[in-house]
Amino acid sequence: MRMGKLLGLILLVLAVWAGVEIFDKGVDGAFGGLFSGFRTPAAGAAAESHGGSMAQRIGAKVRADIERGAQRDGVEDSDDQDTD
């Protein structure tokens, strides 16, 4: 009975560690990139970087979408314009 409780506690600690590792680094970066080869890239995602955490990848995607929208609408960045 005591050995079963110890095994359960060890499995619980390992599960929490694995969850934190995946949450912090994403599926591609967790465990040193062990499972990164199993993921198939989505259409158009081959050119994009898969590095960083999930939040970093989402931020990069949002920035790229905003830049594409600004280019499509013909909006120029205010830093690029001369104010002389």
C-alpha positions in Angstrom: 0.0 0.0 0.0 2.8 2.4 0.9 4.7 1.7 -2.3 1.6 2.5 -4.4 1.2 5.9 -2.7 4.9 6.6 -3.4 4.6 5.7 -7.0 1.5 7.8 -7.4 3.2 10.8 -5.8 6.2 10.4 -8.1 3.9 10.2 -11.2 2.1 13.3 -10.0 5.3 15.3 -9.7 6.5 14.1 -13.1 3.1 15.1 -14.7 3.3 18.6 -13.1 6.9 19.0 -14.3 6.0 17.9 -17.8 3.0 20.3 -17.9 5.1 23.2 -16.7 7.8 22.4 -19.3 5.3 22.3 -22.1 3.5 25.4 -20.9 6.7 27.4 -20.5 8.5 26.4 -23.8 5.7 25.2 -26.0 5.4 21.7 -27.6 8.4 22.3 -30.0 10.8 23.5 -27.3 9.8 21.3 -24.4 12.3 18.6 -23.3 15.0 20.0 -25.5 12.9 19.8 -28.7 12.4 16.0 -28.3 8.9 16.1 -29.9 9.4 18.9 -32.4 9.8 16.4 -35.3 6.3 15.0 -34.8 4.5 18.2 -35.6 3.7 18.8 -39.2 3.8 22.5 -40.2 0.6 24.1 -41.3 0.1 25.7 -44.7 2.3 28.8 -45.0 3.9 28.2 -41.6 7.1 26.8 -43.1 8.6 30.2 -43.6 7.7 31.4 -40.1 10.0 30.8 -37.1 8.8 28.1 -34.6 11.2 29.2 -31.9 10.1 30.7 -28.6 7.2 30.1 -26.4 3.6 30.0 -27.5 3.0 33.6 -26.3 6.1 34.8 -28.3 4.9 33.0 -31.5 1.4 34.5 -31.1 2.9 38.0 -30.6 5.0 37.6 -33.7 2.0 36.4 -35.7 -0.1 39.4 -34.6 2.7 41.8 -35.4 3.1 40.3 -38.9 -0.7 40.5 -39.5 -0.7 44.1 -38.4 2.2 44.9 -40.7 0.5 43.1 -43.7 -2.7 45.0 -43.0 -0.9 48.4 -42.9 0.9 47.6 -46.2 -2.4 46.5 -47.8 -4.2 49.7 -46.7 -1.2 51.9 -47.8 -0.5 53.2 -44.3 3.1 54.2 -43.7 4.9 54.1 -40.4 5.2 57.5 -38.9 8.9 56.8 -38.1 9.7 56.4 -41.8 8.4 59.8 -42.8 10.6 63.0 -42.8 9.1 65.9 -40.8 11.5 68.6 -42.0 
